Amino acid sequence: MSTDKSDSTFDAITSKLASLTNDDKSKKTDDTAKPNGDAAKSPPAAESSKAKAGEEESNLRESNYDVTVTLADQQADPNSPLYSVKTFEELNLHEDLLKGIYGMKYQKPSKIQERALPLLLQNPPRNMIGQSQSGTGKTAAFVLTMLSRVDFSIDKPQAIALAPSRELARQIMDVVRLMGKHTKVKLCEAIPGAVQRGEKVSAHVVVGTPGKMFDLIKARAIDTSNVKVFVLDEADNMLDQQSLGEQSIRVKNTMPKTCQLVLFSATFPDNVRDFAGRLAPSANEIRLKQEELSVDAIKQLYMDCKSEEHKYEVLVDLYSLLTIGQSIIFCAKRETADRIAKKMTDDGHKVDSLHGKLELADRDATIDAFRSGKSKVLISTNVIARGIDIMQVTLVINYDMPVTADGKADAETYLHRIGRTGRFGRKGVSINFVHDKSSWQLMHDIETALKCDITRVQTEDAEEMEKTIKDALKS
Ligand SMILES: Nc1ncnc2c1ncn2[C@@H]1O[C@H](COP(=O)(O)OP(=O)(O)OP(=O)(O)O)[C@@H](O)[C@H]1O
């Protein structure tokens, strides 16, 4: 899908930032979760090796830095969530789908794809609750399932997927389009503005947001009686949030009794998992342990800011760094996103803001410009915290730490936010801005909950840091 323009940039940023921090511990992810809860013993971690130019075709760029690890290296490391013993050919997929996969330059399945696909494709179909770290290829697992189950000779919706945001639904549809390129699949986006009034949906695969999907079903534009597979992407979010949860359940209740239910997410807090288990009875399950949730390739940092105003100054100081690759700045509120974006624009910087209050066409144009690399800095809210997959995102900033509705540290949202970088083995950097006791406490609670290390960067060094990285890139 997206091409990787700036892997050496990741290295420049990570190595420079790491050198500015005094604590550079890294944590090994050990994905031992197996279907049905069995634990698989993994061989010891393979040492990360240096990339050799042209050694194996990879969609990661070769870099001049010693720390380079190629995708091929990572897919050969049994401790990596990208590792697989199987090939796509062994996963029982239709030839037309294999063509689609190879067209997308996927060489080997990732761990979640290897484990989930045989379970997802078994007959009679079984429900699935699947968990895997952000950026490890869950979308392909459920998209291949949807496309495998469709009978292209019947012009009726047969596979439906729900996602929490318009942006994510559109992105999933892009994946269906690419993977289904060699099939006769017909597609429909069930998002506001996409389906005309009175239109009857005859597409095989429908992807959308819960509210719009339910409206279309209620209006009889979508007939769900032939649906064989129903997917909830970001399932914990879809079942937890009051309005998304209610709408998702309503949509689910219109599905035939025989319909296969597939729930995927990088996070499944216990309360949601219990509910998911009741919703998807006798499901095959693939789980991660709490300490396995963080993605190793994402370097997590924080900056001590003196005040709310100082946060803005630090952000501006970091601007050149933000634009080396691409970056997303997460704020708690739409107003903050707009305010910072306006201020930065007035100060001569090129940034965009994206949130749920924008006109639909503006929302689409903003994310499309960011996806294509035309815009480089996106200031947003949690609306794009989940699922959005843009390879060139090297930096994520938590301008405001994520909090739950009752003001507590939101470790799940934190993981999803920082997971917008470090996609499929690429490196990334996340920086938390803390400016008072409460934001520091929120970050500390997240660190404890996720058992991860977040290291400090001196804000006084920002200018120097920016300069060094620019110099490194120029040379
Ligand atoms: N087998 C594969 N080989 C190479 N690239 C892959 C493979 N599977 C997926 N990818 C790529 O990896 C990236 C991340 O995949 P995807 O968006 O499905 O992650 P995810 O697990 O759904 O993440 P999130 O939890 O953030 O939603 C995508 O760009 C996708 O094209």
The ligand as an SDF file (V2000), in Angstrom:
LIG
                    3D

 31 33  0  0  0  0  0  0  0  0999 V2000
    1.9140   -9.9910    5.4280 N   0  0  0  0  0  0  0  0  0  0  0  0
    2.2350   -8.7330    5.2480 C   0  0  0  0  0  0  0  0  0  0  0  0
    3.3930   -8.3880    4.6210 N   0  0  0  0  0  0  0  0  0  0  0  0
    3.7230   -7.0730    4.4660 C   0  0  0  0  0  0  0  0  0  0  0  0
    2.9820   -6.0410    4.8900 N   0  0  0  0  0  0  0  0  0  0  0  0
    1.8290   -6.3390    5.5210 C   0  0  0  0  0  0  0  0  0  0  0  0
    1.3850   -7.6820    5.7110 C   0  0  0  0  0  0  0  0  0  0  0  0
    0.2000   -7.6470    6.3650 N   0  0  0  0  0  0  0  0  0  0  0  0
   -0.0910   -6.3580    6.5510 C   0  0  0  0  0  0  0  0  0  0  0  0
    0.8700   -5.5650    6.0470 N   0  0  0  0  0  0  0  0  0  0  0  0
    0.9120   -4.0890    6.0870 C   0  0  0  0  0  0  0  0  0  0  0  0
    1.1260   -3.7270    7.4350 O   0  0  0  0  0  0  0  0  0  0  0  0
    0.4900   -2.4900    7.7260 C   0  0  0  0  0  0  0  0  0  0  0  0
   -0.3230   -2.6100    9.0070 C   0  0  0  0  0  0  0  0  0  0  0  0
   -1.4100   -3.4920    8.8130 O   0  0  0  0  0  0  0  0  0  0  0  0
   -2.8350   -3.2230    9.4580 P   0  0  0  0  0  0  0  0  0  0  0  0
   -3.2710   -1.8300    9.1880 O   0  0  0  0  0  0  0  0  0  0  0  0
   -3.7330   -4.3200    9.0750 O   0  0  0  0  0  0  0  0  0  0  0  0
   -2.4680   -3.3430   11.0040 O   0  0  0  0  0  0  0  0  0  0  0  0
   -3.4460   -3.6110   12.2370 P   0  0  0  0  0  0  0  0  0  0  0  0
   -2.9170   -4.8150   12.9390 O   0  0  0  0  0  0  0  0  0  0  0  0
   -4.8610   -3.6370   11.7980 O   0  0  0  0  0  0  0  0  0  0  0  0
   -3.1220   -2.3220   13.0930 O   0  0  0  0  0  0  0  0  0  0  0  0
   -4.0690   -1.4570   14.0970 P   0  0  0  0  0  0  0  0  0  0  0  0
   -4.1660   -2.2410   15.3670 O   0  0  0  0  0  0  0  0  0  0  0  0
   -3.3170   -0.1840   14.2610 O   0  0  0  0  0  0  0  0  0  0  0  0
   -5.3900   -1.2880   13.4230 O   0  0  0  0  0  0  0  0  0  0  0  0
   -0.3740   -2.1630    6.5000 C   0  0  0  0  0  0  0  0  0  0  0  0
    0.2850   -1.1560    5.7650 O   0  0  0  0  0  0  0  0  0  0  0  0
   -0.4100   -3.4520    5.7110 C   0  0  0  0  0  0  0  0  0  0  0  0
   -0.5040   -3.2250    4.3190 O   0  0  0  0  0  0  0  0  0  0  0  0
  1  2  1  0
  2  3  1  0
  2  7  2  0
  3  4  2  0
  4  5  1  0
  5  6  2  0
  6  7  1  0
  6 10  1  0
  7  8  1  0
  8  9  2  0
  9 10  1  0
 10 11  1  0
 11 12  1  0
 11 30  1  0
 12 13  1  0
 13 14  1  0
 13 28  1  0
 14 15  1  0
 15 16  1  0
 16 17  2  0
 16 18  1  0
 16 19  1  0
 19 20  1  0
 20 21  2  0
 20 22  1  0
 20 23  1  0
 23 24  1  0
 24 25  2  0
 24 26  1  0
 24 27  1  0
 28 29  1  0
 28 30  1  0
 30 31  1  0
M  END
$$$$
